[in-house]
Amino acid sequence: MSKIILNNNFIRNTCKAALKEDFYPSGDITSNLLNNNIKKKVKLITNQNCIIGGLKFVSQTFKLIDKKIKINFKKKEGANIKKGDVVAIIEGNIKNILSGERVALNYISHISGIATKTNQFVKKVKKTKISCTRKTIPNLRTIQKYGVKLGGGFNNRFNLSDEYMIKDNHIGAETNLRETIKKAIKNKKGRKITVEVDTIKQFKKIKGLKFDKVLFDNMSPKDIRLGVKLAKNIYETEASGGVNLKNIKKIAKTGVNKISIGSLTHSVLAIDLKL
């Protein structure tokens, strides 16, 4: 998997683009109605229990607007916090604080939401890894996958070049699954090969070929358990499709190595935070 880079330069450029989107073309015309010399101290508070994430996006957003704004964080990145907790105290020109408020809150709410939801799944299982997918919002993949890691989850491939993932649509296009896998093996060049199967019968037809991981898609726990036994000491195993907090334990008990969940990123609820 490609390394996720979330350094200060990345964060700065991301926040800069977000502020440009929010300010174009005339800036914050409403906050500009306020006097320029009003200084205020405000609290960033959570309205929910959560894992907090994205604090550097908050500090960078306000820094880009006004370097004189002071931020005193009361919680650390990745901390478990409770409803009503003060995350940070922000002090400075209130006009500039209000101008950066929404961009800062959008980042921290979204990242915290992903981390919190991921952690809910992680707590339900013991040895099984919880992973996200490529079902991310375009141009936000790095940030979203960071949120998953913050919540204790793992990242599958970052993009289409990272590894081979032979799925049902590839199988439908080529029809000969074994030949498609053989092509991947021939062109492997150090990359991992994952093959998605929908049935045990389909898995049995390809068992023995030298790929790395078998992905059981939308299969019952009973069939996943059988697939895990067939794959033992040969392939890494993964399950996906229709996974939720109610059935995650049952799926994990099959002995599968990893469970991938698209909803960690594609439909996560933001955490309710306010200034």
Secondary structure, DSSP 8 states (H G I E B T S, - for coil): -------HHHHHHHHHHHHHHHHTTT--TTGGGS-TT-EEEEEEEESS-EE---HHHHHHHHHHH-TT-EEEESS-TT-EE-TT-EEEEEEEEHHHHHHHHHHHHHHHHHHHHHHHHHHHHHHH-SSSEEE--S---TT-HHHHHHHHHHTT-B---SSTTTSEEE-HHHHHHH--HHHHHHHHHHT-TT--EEEEESSHHHHHHHTTS--SEEEEES--HHHHHHHHHHHTTT-EEEEESS--TTTHHHHHTTT-SEEE-THHHHS-----EE-
